[in-house]
């Protein structure tokens, strides 16, 4: 039987060659870019946070299991640590509902008249990412999920808008898409991945590779215990004014107000009789080209 001769763009084995990496990078960049352009996604609000912080009801079940395990092995150091972790996780699980409330409100404000402003974008996974996408889904608003292939596969959560659910191979392209349209970055409690995303965002703003946008840390107590920001200043690693690159919030309303005030849109939070934005229009928000091109200044396509 004759061997089928494939065109270059049909030959998957060929496209996977190391020499074709530039084309694969370009394809990952363009696919998400073109789809969002076609759907009129003008701006986004990024929500970062731990995949391990589930809804309080689920966390309470985990706590009960840890308590039962300790009753079976009361002298086991491992089960004692497990119970302590479960108790602490329950303390911060309230941010699942905060993330959901915040995303619902930003989606309500931003999505109207066919324009998509302040569209929630997450890493597409479970936990706090799920909560944010879920908040948008609560009011049938669109939201974005930027998933990535990992050794332990992470499935997209079910609350992402299907047409805006993307899976990346390259972390670098995924990170670009988080910030290309971003008008705010909200960082909930999290671990290494969340810290990576937080510090990269702060570095891009500090080095003026990205325009200044609100960076809001949810959970002052959590972040205050995790990071001693003042010590960076004390050792001369950052300047005093660099501490102004981020703010704290503990409720959805606080964060919504911070973002709207930054863009001079404080009145947009007031509802009309149909639950929309006053006059159906956000006040003097940047155009699509201004939003996207302004935020693109932090990346070097080369």
Beta strands, then each sheet from edge to edge (+ up, - down):
strand 1: 44-48
strand 2: 111-112
strand 3: 115-116
strand 4: 119-122
strand 5: 143-148
strand 6: 165-168
strand 7: 182-187
strand 8: 214-218
strand 9: 247-249
sheet 1: 6+ 5+ 4+ 1+ 7+ 8+ 9+
sheet 2: 2+ 3-
end
